[in-house]
Amino acid sequence: MLLQTIDWVIIGIFFVIVLGIGWVASRTAGQSSSEFFLGGRGMPWWLLGISMVACTFSADTPNLVTGFVRENGVVKNWAWWAFLITGMVTVFIYARLWRKSSVNTDLEFYEIRYGGKLASFLRGFRAIYLGIFFNCLIMGSVTLAAIKIGGVMLGLEPWVVVVGASIVVVVYSALGGIKGVVWADFFQYGIAMFGAVYAAYVALDQPEVNGLTNLITHPAVVDKLNVIPDFSDPSVWVPLLLFPIAVQWWAVWYPGAEPGGGGYIAQRMLSAKDEKNAVGATLLFNFAHYALRPWPWIIVALASIIIYPDMASIQAEFPNIDPTYLKDDIAYPVMLSKLGTGWLGLVVASIIAAYMSTIGTHLNWGSSYFVNDFYKRFVKPEATDKEMVAMGRITTVVLMIFAGTLSLTILDNATDAFNILLLSGAGSGAIYLLRWFWWRINALTEIVAMIVATVLAVILTLFVEDATVATDILDGMTMKILITTGVVTVAWLMTALLTPPEDKDVLRAFYKLTKPGGPGWKKVVEQAKADGQPCDDDEGVTWQMPRQVLLIFLGCTVIYSSLFAIGGFVYSNYTQGISLGIVAALGTFALLKTVNKLKLN
């Protein structure tokens, strides 16, 4: 795929703008560690919401959706659409709690919720495990996707892709801190969405496709259009709908979809001006993530089935593609070959933007863990803000070097390691939900869950074949998640009930700071009151769970209705589009009326 001079000029302008954003942000980012990692806690909801969705708009996401559609149809996207419930729970329950906690990172939470050496161990260990090891593995996998795209679209060697992209993203991330990352996200998301929409337009304009009407009536595409699973086949709807809704949303921890919020999502919430902006940011993120983004990618994927019905047709037109990368997900960058001069440069810039927004967020998030929760906490407690900012910038560079090295060397053989990481979070999600609302959970509870899950993950991944545990309905990996979730849940519940709770002063201080409310804290609140040290000065108001559950239902209704209303118009089913659009509008009205009744600062 040959880029002309104008294409390279457009890409060059894009890089200059991104670097300029980092330079402008650097004028305030170095003032303090709070500015560098949290933007001075003064960011508005709309900016943070776009930043969240930009981060999840990774370079490999369109490829993933394309692979889903080509292999199993549009319905396969329920593999990630079902995570909406996780997002809505974060929006309406946990966003305000995180902002109220006033911590610098979500790992700092451990030492306000728990006390003693075990709490310190949790904070320090997870700072290294998540901030360095886990984070670099994620960045490495995203960089590997960039290598594939760069090889297919530009004919670049892997090391050229890694070095070229890394230098720019490291510079603006290290210079501008979270402000540089968030404002770059805002710019990059606009470019990325425009590129995705234009790519869909060009795909529909191809002679073989000849417009949207011919696309959705083409014999090769018709059986791929369903958006609702076949409920007559449990092997389809159980793993796609029942398992995620009944188990996965609360049981499994994974960055970007953490039960209770966490990671870079928590970092954005902690950067908000106040609780209202934290809630608004996460709500905007979920709406844009689930309702607005999927359809341009789906259209390109469906068109690719007509133009490139199999891998042989792709290989015939692109004989230089490495056979290692010749899978259905490569159809998305291949479809971009249809773009004309100038537009090709813009869409390539949009893909670079998607990559950089993800990497920039992970760099700042990972360095915040290392600096705040390891370096400042354990290595040099007396470190000044200036020293912490300098260490944050150094860590940003080191993290990118680690991630780039992974993508160039061993990551193509890291499937087992990735599965171990995924399974090691199974069963622990319920702790992250309940630790805010149940006083009996202690630091040892989290440590036991972490150890049991990790041991099981290693055993099930390295010594148990998927076929051994697979059933006619659930695949081996899903069964392993269920097994791990069950064992880990029993282990941490027994630990919570059989070991001593945290010190009463720690529990009272946490409750007074965050005011989660509810029956899970009744004993602590009543005992504090009896001792003449009341910790609930807002009794009867803080427990808003019934209204929050209603908001979660309304939020899911609005976003799913919007998603399938857009789908109705794409499929020329205008009755579906209009009726679901009305449902979405009425749901939005009810949601806004209800959310205004929440007690938010």
PESULLIN-V144370 format. One record per residue. N is the residue number from 1. RES is the residue in three letters. SS is DSSP state (2 for helix, 1 for strand, 0 for the rest). OMEGA is omega in radians with two decimals (NA if undefined). Layout:
# PESULLIN-V144370
N:RES:SS:OMEGA / N:RES:SS:OMEGA
This chain:
# PESULLIN-V144370
1:MET:0:-2.98 / 2:LEU:0:3.06 / 3:LEU:0:3.09 / 4:GLN:0:-3.09 / 5:THR:2:-3.11 / 6:ILE:2:3.11 / 7:ASP:2:3.14 / 8:TRP:2:3.09 / 9:VAL:2:3.13 / 10:ILE:2:3.12 / 11:ILE:2:3.11 / 12:GLY:2:3.11 / 13:ILE:2:3.10 / 14:PHE:2:-3.14 / 15:PHE:2:-3.14 / 16:VAL:2:-3.14 / 17:ILE:2:-3.13 / 18:VAL:2:3.11 / 19:LEU:2:3.10 / 20:GLY:2:3.09 / 21:ILE:2:3.11 / 22:GLY:2:-3.13 / 23:TRP:2:3.11 / 24:VAL:2:-3.13 / 25:ALA:2:-3.10 / 26:SER:2:-3.09 / 27:ARG:2:3.06 / 28:THR:2:-3.05 / 29:ALA:2:-3.08 / 30:GLY:0:-3.08 / 31:GLN:0:-3.13 / 32:SER:0:3.10 / 33:SER:2:3.09 / 34:SER:2:3.08 / 35:GLU:2:-3.05 / 36:PHE:2:-3.04 / 37:PHE:2:-3.07 / 38:LEU:2:3.12 / 39:GLY:2:3.14 / 40:GLY:2:-3.12 / 41:ARG:2:-3.10 / 42:GLY:0:-3.02 / 43:MET:1:-3.12 / 44:PRO:0:-3.05 / 45:TRP:2:-3.05 / 46:TRP:2:-3.14 / 47:LEU:2:3.14 / 48:LEU:2:3.13 / 49:GLY:2:3.10 / 50:ILE:2:3.12 / 51:SER:2:3.12 / 52:MET:2:-3.08 / 53:VAL:2:3.09 / 54:ALA:2:-3.14 / 55:CYS:2:-3.14 / 56:THR:2:3.05 / 57:PHE:0:-3.04 / 58:SER:0:3.14 / 59:ALA:0:-3.09 / 60:ASP:0:-3.08 / 61:THR:2:3.09 / 62:PRO:2:3.09 / 63:ASN:2:-3.13 / 64:LEU:2:3.14 / 65:VAL:2:3.10 / 66:THR:2:3.09 / 67:GLY:2:3.10 / 68:PHE:2:-3.04 / 69:VAL:2:-3.12 / 70:ARG:2:-3.06 / 71:GLU:2:-2.99 / 72:ASN:2:-3.14 / 73:GLY:0:-3.11 / 74:VAL:2:-3.09 / 75:VAL:2:-3.13 / 76:LYS:2:-3.14 / 77:ASN:2:3.01 / 78:TRP:2:3.08 / 79:ALA:2:3.05 / 80:TRP:2:3.07 / 81:TRP:2:-3.09 / 82:ALA:0:3.13 / 83:PHE:0:-3.13 / 84:LEU:2:-3.12 / 85:ILE:2:3.07 / 86:THR:2:-3.13 / 87:GLY:2:-3.13 / 88:MET:2:3.06 / 89:VAL:2:3.09 / 90:THR:2:-3.10 / 91:VAL:2:-2.90 / 92:PHE:2:3.10 / 93:ILE:2:-2.92 / 94:TYR:2:-3.13 / 95:ALA:2:-3.12 / 96:ARG:2:3.13 / 97:LEU:2:3.12 / 98:TRP:2:-3.13 / 99:ARG:2:-3.14 / 100:LYS:2:-3.10 / 101:SER:2:3.11 / 102:SER:0:3.07 / 103:VAL:0:3.11 / 104:ASN:0:3.04 / 105:THR:0:3.13 / 106:ASP:2:3.08 / 107:LEU:2:3.07 / 108:GLU:2:3.09 / 109:PHE:2:-3.07 / 110:TYR:2:-3.06 / 111:GLU:2:2.92 / 112:ILE:2:3.12 / 113:ARG:2:-3.14 / 114:TYR:0:3.13 / 115:GLY:0:3.05 / 116:GLY:2:-3.04 / 117:LYS:2:-3.13 / 118:LEU:2:3.10 / 119:ALA:2:3.12 / 120:SER:2:3.11 / 121:PHE:2:3.13 / 122:LEU:2:-3.11 / 123:ARG:2:-3.10 / 124:GLY:2:-3.12 / 125:PHE:2:-3.10 / 126:ARG:2:3.05 / 127:ALA:2:3.13 / 128:ILE:2:-3.08 / 129:TYR:2:-3.11 / 130:LEU:2:-3.05 / 131:GLY:2:-3.10 / 132:ILE:2:-2.98 / 133:PHE:2:-3.10 / 134:PHE:2:-3.10 / 135:ASN:2:-3.14 / 136:CYS:2:3.10 / 137:LEU:2:3.10 / 138:ILE:2:3.13 / 139:MET:2:3.11 / 140:GLY:2:3.13 / 141:SER:2:3.08 / 142:VAL:2:3.11 / 143:THR:2:3.08 / 144:LEU:2:3.07 / 145:ALA:2:3.11 / 146:ALA:2:3.10 / 147:ILE:2:3.12 / 148:LYS:2:-3.10 / 149:ILE:2:3.12 / 150:GLY:2:3.12 / 151:GLY:2:-3.11 / 152:VAL:2:-2.99 / 153:MET:2:-3.01 / 154:LEU:2:-3.12 / 155:GLY:0:-3.09 / 156:LEU:0:3.03 / 157:GLU:0:-3.12 / 158:PRO:2:-3.08 / 159:TRP:2:3.11 / 160:VAL:2:3.12 / 161:VAL:2:-3.08 / 162:VAL:2:-3.09 / 163:VAL:2:-3.09 / 164:GLY:2:-3.12 / 165:ALA:2:-3.06 / 166:SER:2:-3.06 / 167:ILE:2:-3.09 / 168:VAL:2:-3.08 / 169:VAL:2:3.10 / 170:VAL:2:-3.09 / 171:VAL:2:-3.07 / 172:TYR:2:3.09 / 173:SER:2:-3.11 / 174:ALA:2:-3.14 / 175:LEU:2:-2.95 / 176:GLY:2:-3.11 / 177:GLY:2:-3.08 / 178:ILE:2:3.11 / 179:LYS:2:3.10 / 180:GLY:2:-3.14 / 181:VAL:2:-3.07 / 182:VAL:2:3.12 / 183:TRP:2:3.04 / 184:ALA:2:3.07 / 185:ASP:2:-3.11 / 186:PHE:2:3.11 / 187:PHE:2:-3.06 / 188:GLN:2:3.14 / 189:TYR:2:3.09 / 190:GLY:2:3.11 / 191:ILE:2:-3.08 / 192:ALA:2:3.14 / 193:MET:2:3.09 / 194:PHE:2:3.13 / 195:GLY:2:-3.14 / 196:ALA:2:3.14 / 197:VAL:2:-3.14 / 198:TYR:2:3.09 / 199:ALA:2:3.09 / 200:ALA:2:3.11 / 201:TYR:2:-3.13 / 202:VAL:2:3.13 / 203:ALA:2:3.13 / 204:LEU:2:-3.07 / 205:ASP:0:-3.14 / 206:GLN:0:-3.11 / 207:PRO:0:-3.13 / 208:GLU:0:-3.10 / 209:VAL:0:3.03 / 210:ASN:0:3.00 / 211:GLY:0:-3.05 / 212:LEU:2:-3.11 / 213:THR:2:3.12 / 214:ASN:2:3.13 / 215:LEU:2:-3.02 / 216:ILE:2:3.08 / 217:THR:2:-3.11 / 218:HIS:0:-3.10 / 219:PRO:2:-3.12 / 220:ALA:2:-3.03 / 221:VAL:2:-2.98 / 222:VAL:2:-3.09 / 223:ASP:0:3.11 / 224:LYS:0:-2.93 / 225:LEU:0:-3.05 / 226:ASN:0:3.10 / 227:VAL:0:3.11 / 228:ILE:0:-3.13 / 229:PRO:0:3.09 / 230:ASP:0:-3.06 / 231:PHE:0:3.04 / 232:SER:0:-3.11 / 233:ASP:0:-3.12 / 234:PRO:2:-3.12 / 235:SER:2:3.11 / 236:VAL:2:-2.99 / 237:TRP:2:3.14 / 238:VAL:2:3.12 / 239:PRO:2:-3.08 / 240:LEU:2:-3.07 / 241:LEU:2:-3.01 / 242:LEU:2:-3.10 / 243:PHE:2:3.12 / 244:PRO:2:-3.08 / 245:ILE:2:-3.08 / 246:ALA:2:-3.01 / 247:VAL:2:-2.84 / 248:GLN:2:-3.03 / 249:TRP:2:-3.11 / 250:TRP:2:-2.97 / 251:ALA:2:-2.96 / 252:VAL:1:3.08 / 253:TRP:0:3.05 / 254:TYR:0:-3.07 / 255:PRO:0:-3.12 / 256:GLY:0:3.12 / 257:ALA:0:-3.08 / 258:GLU:0:2.99 / 259:PRO:0:-3.11 / 260:GLY:0:-3.11 / 261:GLY:0:-3.13 / 262:GLY:0:3.07 / 263:GLY:2:-3.08 / 264:TYR:2:3.04 / 265:ILE:2:3.09 / 266:ALA:2:3.12 / 267:GLN:2:3.10 / 268:ARG:2:3.14 / 269:MET:2:3.13 / 270:LEU:2:3.14 / 271:SER:0:-3.06 / 272:ALA:1:3.12 / 273:LYS:0:-3.08 / 274:ASP:0:-3.11 / 275:GLU:2:3.14 / 276:LYS:2:3.13 / 277:ASN:2:3.08 / 278:ALA:2:3.11 / 279:VAL:2:3.14 / 280:GLY:2:-3.13 / 281:ALA:2:-3.10 / 282:THR:2:3.09 / 283:LEU:2:3.09 / 284:LEU:2:3.13 / 285:PHE:2:-3.09 / 286:ASN:2:3.11 / 287:PHE:2:-3.12 / 288:ALA:2:-3.09 / 289:HIS:2:-3.02 / 290:TYR:2:-3.01 / 291:ALA:2:-2.97 / 292:LEU:2:-2.94 / 293:ARG:0:-2.90 / 294:PRO:2:-2.91 / 295:TRP:2:3.06 / 296:PRO:2:3.11 / 297:TRP:2:-3.12 / 298:ILE:2:3.13 / 299:ILE:2:3.11 / 300:VAL:2:-3.13 / 301:ALA:2:3.12 / 302:LEU:2:3.11 / 303:ALA:2:-3.13 / 304:SER:2:3.13 / 305:ILE:2:3.13 / 306:ILE:2:-3.05 / 307:ILE:2:-3.14 / 308:TYR:0:-3.04 / 309:PRO:0:3.13 / 310:ASP:0:-3.10 / 311:MET:2:-3.14 / 312:ALA:2:-3.14 / 313:SER:2:3.07 / 314:ILE:2:-3.11 / 315:GLN:2:3.14 / 316:ALA:2:-3.12 / 317:GLU:2:-3.13 / 318:PHE:0:-3.04 / 319:PRO:0:-3.09 / 320:ASN:0:3.11 / 321:ILE:0:3.08 / 322:ASP:0:-3.14 / 323:PRO:2:3.11 / 324:THR:2:-3.07 / 325:TYR:2:-3.02 / 326:LEU:0:3.09 / 327:LYS:0:-3.03 / 328:ASP:2:-3.08 / 329:ASP:2:-3.13 / 330:ILE:2:-3.12 / 331:ALA:2:-3.13 / 332:TYR:2:3.09 / 333:PRO:2:3.09 / 334:VAL:2:3.12 / 335:MET:2:3.13 / 336:LEU:2:3.08 / 337:SER:2:-3.12 / 338:LYS:2:-3.10 / 339:LEU:0:-3.14 / 340:GLY:0:3.13 / 341:THR:0:-3.09 / 342:GLY:0:3.08 / 343:TRP:2:3.11 / 344:LEU:2:3.11 / 345:GLY:2:3.14 / 346:LEU:2:-3.13 / 347:VAL:2:3.04 / 348:VAL:2:3.08 / 349:ALA:2:3.13 / 350:SER:2:3.11 / 351:ILE:2:3.05 / 352:ILE:2:3.12 / 353:ALA:2:3.13 / 354:ALA:2:3.12 / 355:TYR:2:-3.04 / 356:MET:2:3.13 / 357:SER:2:3.10 / 358:THR:2:-3.09 / 359:ILE:2:-3.14 / 360:GLY:2:3.11 / 361:THR:2:-3.11 / 362:HIS:2:3.10 / 363:LEU:2:-3.12 / 364:ASN:2:3.11 / 365:TRP:2:-3.13 / 366:GLY:2:-3.14 / 367:SER:2:3.09 / 368:SER:2:3.08 / 369:TYR:2:-3.06 / 370:PHE:2:-3.06 / 371:VAL:2:-3.07 / 372:ASN:2:-2.94 / 373:ASP:2:3.06 / 374:PHE:2:-3.06 / 375:TYR:2:-3.11 / 376:LYS:2:-3.05 / 377:ARG:2:-2.99 / 378:PHE:2:-3.06 / 379:VAL:2:-3.08 / 380:LYS:0:-3.10 / 381:PRO:0:-3.11 / 382:GLU:0:-3.10 / 383:ALA:0:3.12 / 384:THR:0:3.09 / 385:ASP:2:3.14 / 386:LYS:2:3.13 / 387:GLU:2:3.14 / 388:MET:2:3.09 / 389:VAL:2:3.12 / 390:ALA:2:3.12 / 391:MET:2:3.09 / 392:GLY:2:3.14 / 393:ARG:2:3.09 / 394:ILE:2:-3.14 / 395:THR:2:3.10 / 396:THR:2:3.14 / 397:VAL:2:-3.09 / 398:VAL:2:3.13 / 399:LEU:2:-3.14 / 400:MET:2:3.10 / 401:ILE:2:3.11 / 402:PHE:2:-3.09 / 403:ALA:2:3.12 / 404:GLY:2:3.11 / 405:THR:2:3.10 / 406:LEU:2:-3.08 / 407:SER:2:-3.09 / 408:LEU:2:-3.01 / 409:THR:0:-2.92 / 410:ILE:0:-2.96 / 411:LEU:2:-3.13 / 412:ASP:2:3.07 / 413:ASN:2:-3.00 / 414:ALA:0:-3.12 / 415:THR:2:3.13 / 416:ASP:2:-3.14 / 417:ALA:2:3.14 / 418:PHE:2:3.12 / 419:ASN:2:3.10 / 420:ILE:2:3.12 / 421:LEU:2:3.13 / 422:LEU:2:-3.13 / 423:LEU:2:-3.11 / 424:SER:0:3.06 / 425:GLY:0:-3.10 / 426:ALA:1:3.12 / 427:GLY:0:-3.11 / 428:SER:0:-3.10 / 429:GLY:2:-3.13 / 430:ALA:2:3.09 / 431:ILE:2:-3.09 / 432:TYR:2:3.05 / 433:LEU:2:-2.98 / 434:LEU:2:-3.07 / 435:ARG:0:3.07 / 436:TRP:0:-2.94 / 437:PHE:0:-3.13 / 438:TRP:0:-3.03 / 439:TRP:0:-3.06 / 440:ARG:0:3.12 / 441:ILE:0:-3.13 / 442:ASN:0:-3.10 / 443:ALA:2:-3.14 / 444:LEU:2:3.08 / 445:THR:2:-3.12 / 446:GLU:2:3.14 / 447:ILE:2:3.12 / 448:VAL:2:3.12 / 449:ALA:2:-3.11 / 450:MET:2:-3.11 / 451:ILE:2:-3.11 / 452:VAL:2:-3.13 / 453:ALA:2:-3.12 / 454:THR:2:3.12 / 455:VAL:2:3.12 / 456:LEU:2:-3.13 / 457:ALA:2:3.12 / 458:VAL:2:-3.11 / 459:ILE:2:-3.07 / 460:LEU:2:-3.12 / 461:THR:2:-3.01 / 462:LEU:2:-3.01 / 463:PHE:0:-3.13 / 464:VAL:0:3.11 / 465:GLU:0:3.13 / 466:ASP:2:-3.09 / 467:ALA:2:-3.12 / 468:THR:2:-3.08 / 469:VAL:2:-3.12 / 470:ALA:0:3.07 / 471:THR:0:3.12 / 472:ASP:0:-3.08 / 473:ILE:0:-3.06 / 474:LEU:0:3.11 / 475:ASP:0:-3.05 / 476:GLY:2:-3.11 / 477:MET:2:3.11 / 478:THR:2:3.11 / 479:MET:2:3.11 / 480:LYS:2:3.08 / 481:ILE:2:3.12 / 482:LEU:2:3.13 / 483:ILE:2:-3.13 / 484:THR:2:-3.14 / 485:THR:2:-3.13 / 486:GLY:2:-3.10 / 487:VAL:2:-3.12 / 488:VAL:2:-3.14 / 489:THR:2:3.09 / 490:VAL:2:-3.10 / 491:ALA:2:-3.08 / 492:TRP:2:3.07 / 493:LEU:2:3.10 / 494:MET:2:3.12 / 495:THR:2:-3.12 / 496:ALA:2:-3.07 / 497:LEU:2:-3.02 / 498:LEU:2:-3.14 / 499:THR:0:-3.10 / 500:PRO:0:3.09 / 501:PRO:0:3.07 / 502:GLU:0:3.12 / 503:ASP:0:-3.06 / 504:LYS:2:3.13 / 505:ASP:2:3.09 / 506:VAL:2:-3.12 / 507:LEU:2:-3.14 / 508:ARG:2:3.13 / 509:ALA:2:3.13 / 510:PHE:2:-3.12 / 511:TYR:2:-3.12 / 512:LYS:2:-3.13 / 513:LEU:2:-2.98 / 514:THR:2:3.12 / 515:LYS:0:3.13 / 516:PRO:0:3.13 / 517:GLY:0:3.04 / 518:GLY:0:-3.09 / 519:PRO:2:-3.12 / 520:GLY:2:3.13 / 521:TRP:2:-3.04 / 522:LYS:2:-3.10 / 523:LYS:2:-3.13 / 524:VAL:2:-3.11 / 525:VAL:2:-3.11 / 526:GLU:2:3.13 / 527:GLN:2:3.12 / 528:ALA:2:3.12 / 529:LYS:2:3.12 / 530:ALA:2:3.14 / 531:ASP:0:-3.12 / 532:GLY:0:3.12 / 533:GLN:0:-3.06 / 534:PRO:0:3.14 / 535:CYS:0:-3.14 / 536:ASP:0:3.13 / 537:ASP:0:-3.10 / 538:ASP:0:-3.00 / 539:GLU:0:3.11 / 540:GLY:0:-3.11 / 541:VAL:0:-3.01 / 542:THR:0:-3.10 / 543:TRP:0:-3.08 / 544:GLN:0:-3.01 / 545:MET:2:3.12 / 546:PRO:2:3.12 / 547:ARG:2:3.13 / 548:GLN:2:3.09 / 549:VAL:2:3.07 / 550:LEU:2:3.13 / 551:LEU:2:3.09 / 552:ILE:2:3.12 / 553:PHE:2:-3.13 / 554:LEU:2:3.14 / 555:GLY:2:3.11 / 556:CYS:2:3.14 / 557:THR:2:-3.12 / 558:VAL:2:-3.04 / 559:ILE:2:3.09 / 560:TYR:2:3.10 / 561:SER:2:3.12 / 562:SER:2:3.13 / 563:LEU:2:-3.05 / 564:PHE:2:2.96 / 565:ALA:2:3.07 / 566:ILE:2:3.10 / 567:GLY:2:3.10 / 568:GLY:2:3.12 / 569:PHE:2:3.09 / 570:VAL:2:-3.11 / 571:TYR:0:-3.10 / 572:SER:0:3.04 / 573:ASN:0:-2.99 / 574:TYR:2:3.08 / 575:THR:2:3.10 / 576:GLN:2:-3.10 / 577:GLY:2:-3.10 / 578:ILE:2:-3.09 / 579:SER:2:3.11 / 580:LEU:2:3.05 / 581:GLY:2:3.09 / 582:ILE:2:3.09 / 583:VAL:2:-3.14 / 584:ALA:2:3.14 / 585:ALA:2:3.12 / 586:LEU:2:3.11 / 587:GLY:2:3.11 / 588:THR:2:3.10 / 589:PHE:2:3.14 / 590:ALA:2:-3.14 / 591:LEU:2:-3.11 / 592:LEU:2:3.09 / 593:LYS:2:-3.10 / 594:THR:2:-3.09 / 595:VAL:2:3.10 / 596:ASN:0:3.13 / 597:LYS:0:3.07 / 598:LEU:0:3.09 / 599:LYS:0:-3.12 / 600:LEU:0:3.09 / 601:ASN:0:NA
